[in-house]
Each structure stands twice: as structure tokens, then as C-alpha cells.
């Protein structure tokens, strides 16, 4: 079974789309996060949920 850890971000509407894209790209490239969900509410604030796999080492016999 695959386990994930999640990172919830609230991004203000004042940040440009390209700045948010850059930030998410860097998180994916250098820290291993992948995009799970993006929501935009009526006020324009974005809520983003990123996820990455948790790799657990199992002892060998």
C-alpha cells in the first residue's frame, strides 16, 4: 500500500499565476512533491494540496 504525506498551501490572490507556477515547479523538481488538488474560491484565493510518497525501509531478514 502506498502512503503519502500532504502539504496544504493557501495562496493569496495577489500572487501572479507565473509566480505560483514557479513555486510549485520548484517544489516538484527539488523536493519531490506532486500536485494533488487545486481549488479557487469566490474571493480568488487558491488552496493547493501537494503530495509525495513516503518510502519506508523494511528490515531484511
N, C-alpha and C positions, 0 to 999 in steps of 0.2 A: 504494500500500500504506500502510495506517495504522500508525503506530508509537506505542507507549505507553511512558510511564515509570511505574514502580511504587513504591509506598510501603508497606512491611510494618510493621505495628504489632502489638505484643504487649500486650494489655490485661489487667490484673490482675483477678481475680475480686472484689476488694474494691470496685471502682468500680461504682456503680449503673448500671442499664440506661439511665436517663434521662440521666445524665451522659455516658455513651458516645454515646448518640444525639445529644445536643447537640454534642459534639466532632466527630462525623462530619458532622453537618449543616453546621457552620461550615466544615469543610474543603471540603465540596462547594460551598457557596454562595460563599465568598470566594476559594478557591484553585483551583477547577475540578476537584477530584477526584471520581471516581465509585466506587461500591462494586463491587469485582470478586469478592471471596471472603470469607466469614466461616466460621471453624471454631471449635468449642468442644471442648476436650479433657476428659478424665475428671476432671481436677483443678478444672475450672471456668474456666480461663484461656482468653480468646478471642484468636485470631490473625486479624487483619483485613488484607486486601490491597486497597489503593486504586489506581486507575489514572487517568491523564489523557493526552490526546493530545499528541504532540509535533508542533508545527506548524513545518515547515521552510520558510524562504523560498527560492525558486528564482530565480536571476537571470533577468531578462528580456533578450531579445536586442535 
